[in-house]
Structures are given as C-alpha cells and as structure tokens.
Amino acid sequence: MDKLDTVFRCPFCSHASSVECRIDMKNLIGEASCQICQESLGTTVNSLTEAIDIYSEWIDECERVNYAEEVEDDET
C-alpha cells in the first residue's frame, strides 16, 4: 500500500511542495501552512485524520470562499 502525501502545492502561491501539514493529536489540532507565502489553515482533527485530509479541507474552504465571492459579484 502506497503512503499518502504529506507535502502539497500551495493554493495561493502555487509553489509545489511548499505546504506542510502538521497534526497535534494531544490538542486535536491540524494545520496546513505554506513555507513560501505563509498562508495557513487550522482545523480540528481526530484519530483518523491524515495530512491529506487537512489539505483537502483547505482546498474545499478556498473553493467555498471563491464561490461565495462569485455569487456576490453576480448579485451586484
């Protein structure tokens, strides 16, 4: 079985392999952060959370914000 990725492309600056995901199981906090542009996302985690889950949540949140901005622009 292949290992899941732990380093990803930044959705803001598009640098490859610049986003690192960290999981703090003691405090149940996960963070994805870009080493280049310093953008980041913090989220809650559980015992099943992997780095890809944190990164995917970040991408989903970016898409949600972009969609909301598009809808707002269409209404004006």
Steps between C-alpha positions, in 0.01 A plus 500: 500500500637841398550771764286810477663833412595731784631798297283685247471790251387831649156615378608865541853530358499172299845391616533123482590315819473814713201406718571284801226357719552446871274310736499557876303205638543618859303819428302355203619777269625474144671769295592533135747780433701623203870554561515752213204739540416418864127435430353238730188324620433356843235238567392238749615142453419155631685171525430418133620832356790493254691789342302464176178558697626833633621609156170394341307702756715803412427457129128457573500820708677691221240380250216592738635854546561544127148378419347739756694790346380403150137491615542836672651651184211363290246661732650848464 
